[in-house]
Amino acid sequence: MSAMDGFLSWLFGLIAMIVPGFGVSEPPAWNGYVEADYVYLAAPGAGTITAMSAREGEVIEAGAMVFTLDDGQQRTALDGALAQVAAAQANVDNLSTGSRDAELDVIRASLARARADLELTRQQAERTGALLERGLAPQAQADQADANLASAQAQVDELEAQLRVAELPARNPQRIAAEASLAAAQANAEQARLALDDRIVAAPVDGLAARVYFSAGEFLGTGVPAVALLPDGALEVKFYLSQADRADFALGDQVAISCDRCREGLTATVDYFSPDPRFTPPVIYSREERDRLTFLVEAVLDEGSELLPGQPVTVSR
């Protein structure tokens, strides 16, 4: 060791004894801020708000009603759709069971009368035939009696055929068309029922009503958020790493979080890395400029952090 090296070693040792912490590097830390991953509650359709149950700062349980919209138009549409279902169902039932009982009774009554007329006509034809054999009736009269008998028999045959057709269910194509109409009416009714249900907006998860943007009586547009809900575990820390430090982190790593007047022991878990660097244009990726590359990192805060959205924090390993 040269005399100069020995002198420098002695000098640094002396300074370290006089100035505590001299020569000891601070652990790396990065500045960041807290951000909330809100759940924004909106309605699929526009309308006037009839009730708003959410109050800023209050906790809302999952499934609880948050706000409702006027539903007069949707109720009317549902009533009309249900009426169409009833009509289509009646048509299917009618085609499945044949004609109605009253229609069948009319055909049966006509058939009974035609059979009675046939029996009377048969008796008349038999008497005329007997008289013709004895020479007491002309041939023309006998021919007329036979013709009347044939006509009466044809009337009976026709009514019997009508009765058989009326008692049969509808043909397959007719039934298929009726059943398709019923299915379409049921689908329209279900759509109308869903549209009515959409007028009531409930909380999908437990959370804090962070912001309430509208009140009862105000008009809410389609898809416009009415309430911002902050679920449990929805706070995360965003910070930036240089391209050199980025290689030392991986998804799932736990980092320490500190801030002014925060309790000790706050932690967060890394769950996102930006795939693209920021701040340095890609056309000047020189050796000197590479140090300016930074990557956005997001880490979900563990429960019980009590931090607030927008609060600045310091992140360390």
LUMPA-423896 format. One record per residue: residue number from 1; residue in one letter; z, x, y of N, C-alpha, C in turn. Coordinates in steps of 0.02 Angstrom, whole numbers. Layout:
BEGIN
(NUM 'A' (Z X Y) (Z X Y) (Z X Y)) ...
This chain:
BEGIN
(1 'M' (0 43 -59) (0 0 0) (0 44 62)) (2 'S' (-43 28 110) (-47 68 170) (12 52 216)) (3 'A' (21 96 265) (75 85 312) (66 20 352)) (4 'M' (2 5 368) (-13 -56 406) (4 -118 365)) (5 'D' (-14 -118 299) (1 -175 256) (75 -184 249)) (6 'G' (111 -131 243) (184 -137 238) (215 -164 301)) (7 'F' (188 -142 359) (215 -167 422) (203 -243 429)) (8 'L' (142 -265 410) (126 -336 416) (170 -378 369)) (9 'S' (182 -354 309) (225 -390 263) (295 -396 291)) (10 'W' (320 -340 320) (388 -342 350) (391 -390 409)) (11 'L' (336 -391 449) (335 -434 509) (335 -507 489)) (12 'F' (293 -527 440) (290 -597 419) (356 -618 387)) (13 'G' (388 -573 350) (452 -589 321) (505 -601 373)) (14 'L' (504 -560 426) (552 -568 480) (541 -634 516)) (15 'I' (478 -652 530) (464 -715 565) (485 -775 522)) (16 'A' (474 -770 456) (492 -825 411) (567 -836 411)) (17 'M' (607 -781 419) (679 -789 421) (702 -819 487)) (18 'I' (666 -803 541) (686 -828 607) (662 -899 618)) (19 'V' (600 -914 598) (569 -980 609) (564 -1016 541)) (20 'P' (608 -1065 527) (605 -1100 463) (538 -1137 456)) (21 'G' (510 -1134 397) (448 -1170 383) (386 -1133 402)) (22 'F' (395 -1072 432) (335 -1034 451) (298 -1012 388)) (23 'G' (233 -1023 387) (193 -1003 329) (188 -1055 274)) (24 'V' (227 -1112 281) (224 -1165 230) (179 -1221 255)) (25 'S' (125 -1236 221) (77 -1287 243) (103 -1357 228)) (26 'E' (89 -1403 273) (108 -1473 263) (65 -1504 209)) (27 'P' (93 -1551 168) (52 -1586 118) (-2 -1627 153)) (28 'P' (-60 -1634 124) (-114 -1671 157) (-97 -1745 166)) (29 'A' (-118 -1773 222) (-107 -1844 236) (-166 -1871 275)) (30 'W' (-176 -1935 271) (-234 -1967 304) (-211 -2029 340)) (31 'N' (-241 -2041 397) (-225 -2101 436) (-264 -2161 408)) (32 'G' (-232 -2218 409) (-264 -2279 385) (-235 -2340 419)) (33 'Y' (-253 -2398 396) (-228 -2461 425) (-226 -2514 370)) (34 'V' (-185 -2564 381) (-177 -2619 333) (-227 -2674 349)) (35 'E' (-259 -2700 298) (-306 -2755 306) (-291 -2808 253)) (36 'A' (-300 -2871 272) (-286 -2927 227) (-351 -2954 198)) (37 'D' (-349 -2970 134) (-406 -3002 100) (-393 -3077 98)) (38 'Y' (-412 -3111 152) (-397 -3182 159) (-441 -3225 113)) (39 'V' (-414 -3284 96) (-453 -3336 62) (-466 -3391 114)) (40 'Y' (-529 -3401 132) (-546 -3449 183) (-563 -3516 151)) (41 'L' (-527 -3568 172) (-536 -3635 143) (-583 -3675 186)) (42 'A' (-638 -3698 155) (-688 -3738 190) (-709 -3795 144)) (43 'A' (-743 -3845 173) (-767 -3902 135) (-843 -3895 124)) (44 'P' (-868 -3919 66) (-940 -3914 53) (-982 -3955 100)) (45 'G' (-953 -4008 128) (-990 -4051 173) (-954 -4058 240)) (46 'A' (-992 -4079 290) (-964 -4087 357) (-928 -4154 363)) (47 'G' (-883 -4159 412) (-848 -4222 423) (-789 -4213 469)) (48 'T' (-759 -4268 488) (-700 -4268 531) (-638 -4258 489)) (49 'I' (-595 -4214 511) (-532 -4201 475) (-486 -4261 486)) (50 'T' (-464 -4292 431) (-418 -4349 436) (-345 -4328 427)) (51 'A' (-333 -4272 394) (-264 -4248 385) (-265 -4172 376)) (52 'M' (-218 -4138 409) (-211 -4066 402) (-138 -4051 385)) (53 'S' (-127 -4030 323) (-59 -4017 299) (-36 -3946 311)) (54 'A' (-83 -3899 321) (-65 -3829 328) (-32 -3817 396)) (55 'R' (20 -3776 396) (53 -3754 457) (56 -3678 455)) (56 'E' (37 -3646 510) (36 -3573 512) (105 -3545 497)) (57 'G' (107 -3496 452) (170 -3465 433) (204 -3496 374)) (58 'E' (179 -3554 350) (209 -3587 293) (172 -3567 229)) (59 'V' (209 -3565 174) (181 -3549 109) (152 -3613 77)) (60 'I' (93 -3607 50) (59 -3664 17) (52 -3647 -57)) (61 'E' (72 -3693 -99) (67 -3683 -171) (-3 -3700 -196)) (62 'A' (-23 -3666 -249) (-89 -3679 -279) (-94 -3752 -301)) (63 'G' (-150 -3784 -284) (-160 -3854 -302) (-137 -3903 -249)) (64 'A' (-99 -3881 -200) (-76 -3926 -148) (-132 -3943 -100)) (65 'M' (-132 -4006 -76) (-183 -4027 -28) (-173 -3990 38)) (66 'V' (-228 -3962 64) (-225 -3926 128) (-251 -3970 184)) (67 'F' (-310 -3999 174) (-336 -4046 224) (-386 -4093 190)) (68 'T' (-398 -4149 224) (-445 -4200 198) (-495 -4218 252)) (69 'L' (-554 -4240 230) (-607 -4263 275) (-618 -4337 264)) (70 'D' (-646 -4370 314) (-662 -4441 307) (-709 -4451 248)) (71 'D' (-697 -4504 207) (-734 -4513 145) (-764 -4582 138)) (72 'G' (-772 -4619 193) (-800 -4686 188) (-870 -4687 159)) (73 'Q' (-913 -4642 181) (-982 -4640 156) (-983 -4622 82)) (74 'Q' (-940 -4576 61) (-939 -4555 -9) (-913 -4611 -54)) (75 'R' (-863 -4649 -31) (-838 -4705 -71) (-891 -4758 -80)) (76 'T' (-929 -4772 -27) (-983 -4822 -32) (-1036 -4798 -81)) (77 'A' (-1053 -4735 -78) (-1103 -4708 -125) (-1078 -4712 -197)) (78 'L' (-1014 -4700 -208) (-987 -4704 -275) (-987 -4776 -301)) (79 'D' (-970 -4824 -258) (-972 -4894 -279) (-1043 -4914 -300)) (80 'G' (-1093 -4893 -260) (-1162 -4910 -278) (-1183 -4877 -343)) (81 'A' (-1163 -4815 -353) (-1181 -4780 -415) (-1149 -4813 -476)) (82 'L' (-1086 -4834 -469) (-1053 -4868 -525) (-1086 -4935 -541)) (83 'A' (-1110 -4970 -489) (-1146 -5032 -501) (-1211 -5020 -540)) (84 'Q' (-1245 -4965 -524) (-1306 -4948 -561) (-1290 -4931 -634)) (85 'V' (-1234 -4899 -645) (-1214 -4883 -714) (-1202 -4948 -752)) (86 'A' (-1167 -4996 -721) (-1153 -5059 -755) (-1218 -5096 -772)) (87 'A' (-1266 -5097 -726) (-1330 -5131 -739) (-1368 -5096 -795)) (88 'A' (-1370 -5030 -794) (-1406 -4993 -846) (-1372 -5002 -914)) (89 'Q' (-1305 -5004 -915) (-1269 -5014 -978) (-1284 -5083 -1007)) (90 'A' (-1287 -5134 -964) (-1302 -5202 -987) (-1372 -5205 -1016)) (91 'N' (-1419 -5170 -986) (-1488 -5170 -1011) (-1491 -5137 -1080)) (92 'V' (-1455 -5083 -1089) (-1453 -5050 -1154) (-1422 -5095 -1207)) (93 'D' (-1367 -5128 -1189) (-1334 -5173 -1236) (-1380 -5230 -1255)) (94 'N' (-1417 -5256 -1206) (-1462 -5312 -1220) (-1518 -5291 -1267)) (95 'L' (-1546 -5232 -1256) (-1600 -5208 -1299) (-1575 -5188 -1368)) (96 'S' (-1512 -5171 -1373) (-1485 -5150 -1438) (-1467 -5208 -1482)) (97 'T' (-1450 -5266 -1453) (-1428 -5323 -1492) (-1479 -5379 -1497)) (98 'G' (-1537 -5372 -1466) (-1587 -5425 -1467) (-1575 -5474 -1410)) (99 'S' (-1607 -5534 -1416) (-1601 -5583 -1362) (-1531 -5611 -1358)) (100 'R' (-1517 -5643 -1302) (-1451 -5672 -1292) (-1442 -5733 -1336)) (101 'D' (-1380 -5752 -1347) (-1364 -5809 -1392) (-1396 -5874 -1366)) (102 'A' (-1396 -5884 -1300) (-1425 -5945 -1272) (-1500 -5949 -1287)) (103 'E' (-1535 -5894 -1282) (-1606 -5893 -1297) (-1618 -5907 -1371)) (104 'L' (-1577 -5878 -1413) (-1583 -5891 -1485) (-1570 -5964 -1502)) (105 'D' (-1522 -5994 -1468) (-1506 -6065 -1481) (-1566 -6110 -1464)) (106 'V' (-1601 -6093 -1411) (-1660 -6133 -1391) (-1713 -6128 -1445)) (107 'I' (-1726 -6067 -1470) (-1777 -6059 -1521) (-1757 -6094 -1586)) (108 'R' (-1693 -6090 -1604) (-1670 -6123 -1666) (-1676 -6199 -1660)) (109 'A' (-1661 -6226 -1601) (-1668 -6298 -1591) (-1741 -6320 -1597)) (110 'S' (-1785 -6281 -1567) (-1857 -6298 -1571) (-1881 -6293 -1643)) (111 'L' (-1856 -6244 -1680) (-1875 -6236 -1750) (-1851 -6295 -1792)) (112 'A' (-1790 -6318 -1778) (-1763 -6375 -1816) (-1805 -6438 -1803)) (113 'R' (-1824 -6448 -1741) (-1866 -6506 -1725) (-1934 -6500 -1758)) (114 'A' (-1963 -6438 -1757) (-2028 -6429 -1789) (-2024 -6440 -1864)) (115 'R' (-1970 -6420 -1896) (-1963 -6432 -1968) (-1956 -6507 -1983)) (116 'A' (-1921 -6542 -1938) (-1915 -6615 -1948) (-1983 -6648 -1940)) (117 'D' (-2022 -6627 -1891) (-2089 -6655 -1882) (-2133 -6638 -1942)) (118 'L' (-2124 -6577 -1969) (-2163 -6558 -2028) (-2148 -6603 -2088)) (119 'E' (-2083 -6616 -2097) (-2065 -6659 -2153) (-2093 -6730 -2145)) (120 'L' (-2089 -6755 -2083) (-2117 -6822 -2070) (-2193 -6822 -2081)) (121 'T' (-2226 -6771 -2057) (-2299 -6766 -2065) (-2318 -6760 -2139)) (122 'R' (-2278 -6724 -2177) (-2292 -6717 -2249) (-2287 -6785 -2284)) (123 'Q' (-2236 -6823 -2266) (-2228 -6889 -2296) (-2286 -6935 -2279)) (124 'Q' (-2307 -6932 -2216) (-2364 -6973 -2195) (-2428 -6953 -2232)) (125 'A' (-2437 -6888 -2241) (-2497 -6865 -2277) (-2495 -6887 -2350)) (126 'E' (-2435 -6885 -2380) (-2430 -6907 -2450) (-2445 -6982 -2456)) (127 'R' (-2421 -7023 -2410) (-2435 -7095 -2413) (-2509 -7109 -2402)) (128 'T' (-2538 -7073 -2354) (-2610 -7084 -2341) (-2651 -7063 -2402)) (129 'G' (-2632 -7009 -2436) (-2667 -6988 -2497) (-2663 -7039 -2552)) (130 'A' (-2602 -7069 -2558) (-2595 -7121 -2609) (-2638 -7182 -2593)) (131 'L' (-2640 -7202 -2530) (-2682 -7258 -2510) (-2756 -7243 -2520)) (132 'L' (-2776 -7179 -2508) (-2845 -7160 -2518) (-2864 -7166 -2592)) (133 'E' (-2819 -7147 -2637) (-2834 -7151 -2708) (-2842 -7225 -2731)) (134 'R' (-2807 -7269 -2697) (-2811 -7340 -2716) (-2867 -7375 -2676)) (135 'G' (-2900 -7337 -2632) (-2955 -7367 -2595) (-2933 -7409 -2537)) (136 'L' (-2869 -7400 -2518) (-2842 -7441 -2463) (-2844 -7405 -2396)) (137 'A' (-2866 -7342 -2395) (-2869 -7304 -2332) (-2934 -7265 -2331)) (138 'P' (-2964 -7258 -2273) (-3027 -7221 -2268) (-3015 -7146 -2274)) (139 'Q' (-3069 -7111 -2289) (-3065 -7038 -2296) (-3046 -7005 -2229)) (140 'A' (-3070 -7032 -2175) (-3056 -7003 -2109) (-2981 -7003 -2095)) (141 'Q' (-2948 -7057 -2114) (-2875 -7061 -2103) (-2839 -7008 -2144)) (142 'A' (-2861 -6997 -2206) (-2831 -6946 -2248) (-2842 -6876 -2220)) (143 'D' (-2904 -6865 -2195) (-2918 -6800 -2165) (-2874 -6787 -2103)) (144 'Q' (-2864 -6838 -2063) (-2822 -6831 -2004) (-2749 -6816 -2023)) (145 'A' (-2726 -6848 -2076) (-2657 -6836 -2100) (-2649 -6763 -2124)) (146 'D' (-2700 -6739 -2160) (-2697 -6668 -2182) (-2698 -6620 -2123)) (147 'A' (-2737 -6636 -2072) (-2741 -6594 -2013) (-2674 -6593 -1976)) (148 'N' (-2642 -6653 -1971) (-2577 -6656 -1938) (-2525 -6615 -1977)) (149 'L' (-2530 -6616 -2043) (-2483 -6578 -2085) (-2493 -6503 -2074)) (150 'A' (-2554 -6481 -2071) (-2568 -6410 -2060) (-2544 -6388 -1992)) (151 'S' (-2553 -6430 -1940) (-2530 -6413 -1873) (-2454 -6408 -1870)) (152 'A' (-2420 -6455 -1904) (-2347 -6453 -1904) (-2321 -6390 -1940)) (153 'Q' (-2356 -6372 -1996) (-2336 -6312 -2032) (-2346 -6249 -1989)) (154 'A' (-2401 -6247 -1951) (-2414 -6190 -1908) (-2361 -6185 -1853)) (155 'Q' (-2339 -6243 -1828) (-2287 -6242 -1776) (-2222 -6214 -1803)) (156 'V' (-2205 -6233 -1864) (-2144 -6207 -1895) (-2149 -6131 -1907)) (157 'D' (-2207 -6110 -1931) (-2217 -6038 -1943) (-2211 -5997 -1879)) (158 'E' (-2238 -6024 -1825) (-2236 -5989 -1761) (-2164 -5982 -1735)) (159 'L' (-2125 -6036 -1739) (-2056 -6033 -1715) (-2013 -5988 -1759)) (160 'E' (-2026 -5988 -1824) (-1988 -5942 -1868) (-2003 -5869 -1851)) (161 'A' (-2066 -5855 -1834) (-2083 -5787 -1814) (-2050 -5768 -1748)) (162 'Q' (-2049 -5816 -1700) (-2015 -5803 -1636) (-1941 -5789 -1646)) (163 'L' (-1910 -5826 -1691) (-1838 -5816 -1704) (-1825 -5746 -1734)) (164 'R' (-1868 -5725 -1781) (-1859 -5659 -1811) (-1867 -5604 -1758)) (165 'V' (-1915 -5611 -1713) (-1925 -5561 -1660) (-1866 -5560 -1612)) (166 'A' (-1841 -5619 -1594) (-1786 -5623 -1546) (-1722 -5593 -1574)) (167 'E' (-1714 -5598 -1640) (-1653 -5572 -1672) (-1656 -5496 -1681)) (168 'L' (-1715 -5466 -1675) (-1722 -5394 -1684) (-1704 -5357 -1619)) (169 'P' (-1676 -5296 -1625) (-1666 -5255 -1565) (-1733 -5232 -1537)) (170 'A' (-1730 -5203 -1477) (-1792 -5181 -1445) (-1823 -5123 -1484)) (171 'R' (-1887 -5113 -1472) (-1922 -5057 -1503) (-1896 -4991 -1476)) (172 'N' (-1905 -4939 -1515) (-1878 -4873 -1497) (-1897 -4849 -1427)) (173 'P' (-1961 -4853 -1407) (-1979 -4830 -1339) (-1940 -4866 -1284)) (174 'Q' (-1931 -4932 -1293) (-1894 -4970 -1243) (-1820 -4948 -1240)) (175 'R' (-1791 -4938 -1298) (-1721 -4917 -1300) (-1713 -4847 -1272)) (176 'I' (-1760 -4802 -1287) (-1756 -4734 -1261) (-1760 -4735 -1184)) (177 'A' (-1805 -4776 -1157) (-1812 -4780 -1084) (-1748 -4809 -1053)) (178 'A' (-1719 -4859 -1085) (-1658 -4889 -1058) (-1600 -4840 -1062)) (179 'E' (-1595 -4803 -1116) (-1541 -4754 -1122) (-1549 -4697 -1072)) (180 'A' (-1612 -4678 -1059) (-1624 -4626 -1009) (-1603 -4651 -939)) (181 'S' (-1618 -4713 -925) (-1598 -4742 -860) (-1522 -4744 -854)) (182 'L' (-1488 -4759 -909) (-1415 -4759 -909) (-1387 -4689 -897)) (183 'A' (-1417 -4639 -930) (-1393 -4570 -920) (-1404 -4548 -847)) (184 'A' (-1460 -4566 -818) (-1473 -4548 -748) (-1422 -4582 -702)) (185 'A' (-1407 -4646 -715) (-1359 -4682 -674) (-1289 -4651 -681)) (186 'Q' (-1271 -4631 -741) (-1206 -4598 -751) (-1203 -4531 -715)) (187 'A' (-1258 -4493 -716) (-1260 -4429 -680) (-1252 -4440 -605)) (188 'N' (-1286 -4491 -578) (-1280 -4505 -507) (-1208 -4525 -489)) (189 'A' (-1177 -4563 -534) (-1107 -4583 -522) (-1061 -4523 -523)) (190 'E' (-1072 -4477 -569) (-1031 -4417 -572) (-1040 -4374 -509)) (191 'Q' (-1102 -4369 -487) (-1115 -4331 -425) (-1081 -4364 -366)) (192 'A' (-1082 -4430 -362) (-1048 -4465 -308) (-973 -4456 -312)) (193 'R' (-946 -4454 -373) (-874 -4444 -382) (-855 -4373 -360)) (194 'L' (-895 -4323 -377) (-881 -4254 -355) (-885 -4248 -279)) (195 'A' (-933 -4282 -249) (-939 -4280 -176) (-877 -4311 -143)) (196 'L' (-849 -4363 -175) (-788 -4393 -149) (-729 -4346 -158)) (197 'D' (-725 -4313 -216) (-671 -4265 -228) (-674 -4206 -179)) (198 'D' (-734 -4187 -158) (-741 -4130 -112) (-714 -4145 -43)) (199 'R' (-699 -4208 -28) (-671 -4224 37) (-596 -4205 41)) (200 'I' (-568 -4187 -16) (-499 -4163 -19) (-501 -4089 -37)) (201 'V' (-477 -4046 7) (-478 -3973 -4) (-407 -3951 -21)) (202 'A' (-400 -3921 -80) (-334 -3897 -103) (-333 -3821 -104)) (203 'A' (-272 -3793 -105) (-265 -3721 -107) (-280 -3695 -177)) (204 'P' (-326 -3647 -184) (-342 -3621 -251) (-288 -3575 -279)) (205 'V' (-248 -3544 -235) (-195 -3498 -256) (-135 -3507 -210)) (206 'D' (-78 -3481 -232) (-20 -3478 -188) (-34 -3430 -131)) (207 'G' (-12 -3448 -71) (-23 -3402 -16) (7 -3427 49)) (208 'L' (6 -3384 98) (32 -3399 164) (-24 -3424 209)) (209 'A' (-12 -3479 244) (-61 -3504 292) (-60 -3459 353)) (210 'A' (-104 -3409 354) (-104 -3360 408) (-133 -3389 472)) (211 'R' (-189 -3426 466) (-220 -3456 524) (-244 -3526 507)) (212 'V' (-233 -3573 554) (-259 -3641 548) (-305 -3651 608)) (213 'Y' (-370 -3658 595) (-420 -3658 648) (-435 -3728 676)) (214 'F' (-420 -3781 637) (-437 -3849 659) (-377 -3894 649)) (215 'S' (-378 -3950 686) (-325 -4001 680) (-356 -4067 660)) (216 'A' (-313 -4115 641) (-337 -4181 622) (-373 -4213 681)) (217 'G' (-429 -4245 665) (-470 -4277 717) (-528 -4236 740)) (218 'E' (-528 -4171 725) (-583 -4127 745) (-638 -4128 691)) (219 'F' (-699 -4115 713) (-756 -4114 667) (-764 -4045 637)) (220 'L' (-772 -4043 571) (-779 -3980 535) (-849 -3976 506)) (221 'G' (-884 -3922 521) (-952 -3912 496) (-952 -3890 424)) (222 'T' (-1011 -3895 393) (-1019 -3875 322) (-1005 -3801 314)) (223 'G' (-959 -3785 269) (-944 -3715 254) (-903 -3679 306)) (224 'V' (-882 -3713 359) (-842 -3681 411) (-769 -3677 389)) (225 'P' (-738 -3618 389) (-668 -3614 368) (-622 -3653 414)) (226 'A' (-576 -3690 384) (-525 -3726 423) (-458 -3692 420)) (227 'V' (-445 -3655 366) (-381 -3621 356) (-394 -3553 325)) (228 'A' (-358 -3502 348) (-359 -3436 317) (-295 -3427 278)) (229 'L' (-302 -3419 212) (-244 -3415 167) (-236 -3342 145)) (230 'L' (-174 -3317 150) (-159 -3248 130) (-121 -3250 63)) (231 'P' (-155 -3237 7) (-121 -3239 -58) (-74 -3180 -67)) (232 'D' (-31 -3187 -116) (12 -3131 -134) (-30 -3073 -160)) (233 'G' (-12 -3012 -140) (-49 -2954 -163) (-117 -2945 -132)) (234 'A' (-129 -2978 -75) (-195 -2974 -42) (-198 -2922 13)) (235 'L' (-143 -2884 23) (-144 -2832 74) (-170 -2766 44)) (236 'E' (-210 -2731 81) (-236 -2667 58) (-240 -2618 116)) (237 'V' (-238 -2555 99) (-241 -2502 149) (-311 -2472 147)) (238 'K' (-340 -2463 205) (-405 -2430 212) (-396 -2363 247)) (239 'F' (-423 -2311 217) (-420 -2245 248) (-483 -2206 229)) (240 'Y' (-493 -2148 260) (-555 -2110 251) (-538 -2040 225)) (241 'L' (-577 -2018 176) (-569 -1952 148) (-630 -1910 163)) (242 'S' (-619 -1845 175) (-675 -1800 183) (-709 -1790 115)) (243 'Q' (-769 -1765 117) (-805 -1756 54) (-770 -1706 8)) (244 'A' (-731 -1661 36) (-694 -1613 -6) (-634 -1648 -38)) (245 'D' (-598 -1689 0) (-540 -1724 -27) (-559 -1780 -74)) (246 'R' (-619 -1808 -65) (-641 -1864 -107) (-640 -1845 -181)) (247 'A' (-656 -1784 -197) (-660 -1763 -267) (-592 -1762 -301)) (248 'D' (-538 -1762 -262) (-470 -1759 -290) (-442 -1828 -306)) (249 'F' (-479 -1882 -290) (-454 -1949 -300) (-496 -1985 -353)) (250 'A' (-464 -2033 -387) (-499 -2074 -437) (-470 -2144 -433)) (251 'L' (-509 -2192 -458) (-486 -2261 -460) (-422 -2265 -502)) (252 'G' (-374 -2303 -477) (-310 -2310 -511) (-257 -2261 -488)) (253 'D' (-276 -2211 -447) (-226 -2165 -421) (-177 -2201 -375)) (254 'Q' (-115 -2181 -378) (-64 -2210 -334) (-52 -2163 -276)) (255 'V' (-48 -2192 -215) (-37 -2154 -155) (25 -2179 -120)) (256 'A' (56 -2135 -81) (116 -2153 -43) (95 -2178 26)) (257 'I' (130 -2230 50) (115 -2260 115) (177 -2253 159)) (258 'S' (167 -2231 219) (222 -2227 267) (198 -2250 336)) (259 'C' (244 -2273 376) (228 -2295 444) (292 -2294 485)) (260 'D' (286 -2308 549) (344 -2308 593) (392 -2364 573)) (261 'R' (454 -2344 560) (509 -2390 544) (495 -2430 480)) (262 'C' (453 -2405 437) (443 -2436 371) (495 -2409 323)) (263 'R' (514 -2448 274) (559 -2423 223) (523 -2371 180)) (264 'E' (560 -2328 149) (531 -2275 109) (510 -2302 40)) (265 'G' (465 -2265 9) (445 -2283 -59) (388 -2331 -64)) (266 'L' (352 -2346 -9) (295 -2391 -13) (237 -2356 -49)) (267 'T' (204 -2392 -92) (148 -2364 -130) (89 -2412 -131)) (268 'A' (32 -2385 -148) (-29 -2425 -156) (-72 -2393 -210)) (269 'T' (-117 -2433 -239) (-159 -2410 -294) (-232 -2411 -272)) (270 'V' (-267 -2355 -279) (-337 -2350 -259) (-380 -2394 -304)) (271 'D' (-419 -2438 -273) (-462 -2482 -313) (-535 -2484 -288)) (272 'Y' (-551 -2444 -238) (-620 -2445 -213) (-635 -2380 -177)) (273 'F' (-696 -2354 -188) (-724 -2298 -151) (-791 -2319 -123)) (274 'S' (-803 -2305 -60) (-869 -2318 -32) (-920 -2273 -66)) (275 'P' (-977 -2300 -89) (-1027 -2258 -121) (-1065 -2214 -72)) (276 'D' (-1063 -2231 -8) (-1102 -2193 41) (-1055 -2160 91)) (277 'P' (-1070 -2099 111) (-1030 -2066 164) (-1045 -2095 232)) (278 'R' (-1001 -2081 279) (-1009 -2107 346) (-1005 -2052 399)) (279 'F' (-1027 -2070 458) (-1020 -2029 519) (-1072 -1975 526)) (280 'T' (-1096 -1943 472) (-1145 -1889 480) (-1214 -1914 459)) (281 'P' (-1264 -1912 503) (-1332 -1933 484) (-1358 -1890 427)) (282 'P' (-1393 -1919 379) (-1415 -1881 321) (-1466 -1826 337)) (283 'V' (-1498 -1828 396) (-1549 -1777 410) (-1518 -1711 431)) (284 'I' (-1453 -1708 442) (-1422 -1644 463) (-1367 -1624 415)) (285 'Y' (-1381 -1632 349) (-1331 -1612 299) (-1332 -1535 292)) (286 'S' (-1311 -1501 344) (-1306 -1428 340) (-1237 -1410 312)) (287 'R' (-1227 -1347 298) (-1163 -1324 271) (-1106 -1340 320)) (288 'E' (-1121 -1331 385) (-1069 -1343 435) (-1055 -1417 443)) (289 'E' (-1108 -1458 441) (-1101 -1529 453) (-1072 -1567 393)) (290 'R' (-1074 -1538 334) (-1047 -1573 275) (-974 -1589 282)) (291 'D' (-937 -1548 320) (-866 -1559 328) (-851 -1623 367)) (292 'R' (-902 -1649 400) (-891 -1711 439) (-902 -1774 397)) (293 'L' (-926 -1766 335) (-936 -1825 292) (-870 -1856 273)) (294 'T' (-865 -1921 278) (-804 -1956 257) (-823 -2016 214)) (295 'F' (-778 -2035 170) (-788 -2092 125) (-732 -2142 134)) (296 'L' (-750 -2205 139) (-700 -2258 144) (-666 -2268 77)) (297 'V' (-600 -2273 78) (-561 -2285 18) (-516 -2346 31)) (298 'E' (-510 -2390 -18) (-465 -2447 -13) (-414 -2443 -69)) (299 'A' (-351 -2458 -52) (-296 -2457 -100) (-255 -2520 -92)) (300 'V' (-244 -2556 -147) (-206 -2618 -145) (-132 -2601 -140)) (301 'L' (-98 -2631 -92) (-27 -2620 -83) (12 -2653 -139)) (302 'D' (63 -2618 -163) (107 -2647 -213) (151 -2700 -181)) (303 'E' (179 -2744 -222) (218 -2800 -196) (280 -2775 -159)) (304 'G' (300 -2816 -111) (361 -2800 -74) (351 -2750 -18)) (305 'S' (289 -2739 4) (277 -2689 56) (299 -2712 124)) (306 'E' (295 -2778 138) (315 -2808 201) (274 -2781 260)) (307 'L' (217 -2752 247) (174 -2729 301) (132 -2787 327)) (308 'L' (103 -2778 386) (65 -2830 418) (-7 -2808 427)) (309 'P' (-55 -2856 425) (-125 -2839 437) (-135 -2805 505)) (310 'G' (-174 -2751 505) (-187 -2714 566) (-137 -2659 580)) (311 'Q' (-85 -2654 541) (-33 -2603 553) (-58 -2534 534)) (312 'P' (-51 -2483 578) (-72 -2416 560) (-22 -2384 511)) (313 'V' (-48 -2345 464) (-6 -2312 413) (-31 -2242 401)) (314 'T' (10 -2204 365) (-10 -2137 343) (-11 -2136 267)) (315 'V' (-64 -2109 240) (-74 -2108 167) (-67 -2035 143)) (316 'S' (-30 -2026 89) (-22 -1960 60) (-19 -1966 -16)) (317 'R' (-27 -1910 -49) (-26 -1910 -122) (45 -1920 -147)) 
